[in-house]
């Protein structure tokens, strides 16, 4: 079973439209609407997407690469991460507050993530 829930993927045209409406920025990538406490994402400090009442982004990381492999949506993120095994540490390229940073994440099996 996957520890990734509440996720969705959108095509490039929909991304562009939503990006303008939600202030996501112009770079496609994967974002999270929640991060479970104790999960690899939480331990790495990834910030979930937070929207205000007008559905405009207040904060949230957008992942654009997994170990240097470009990703443009959450489906690609899931596929890229699943090529690694529990115990591996991967590097995520993340856009946070308009800046690009590298975030190391050590993977665990889905049974080790408490929801």
Helices and strands as residue ranges (DSSP letters): H 12-22, H 40-44, E 50-51, E 57-59, E 62-66, E 69-70, H 74-81, E 89-96, E 99-106, G 110-112
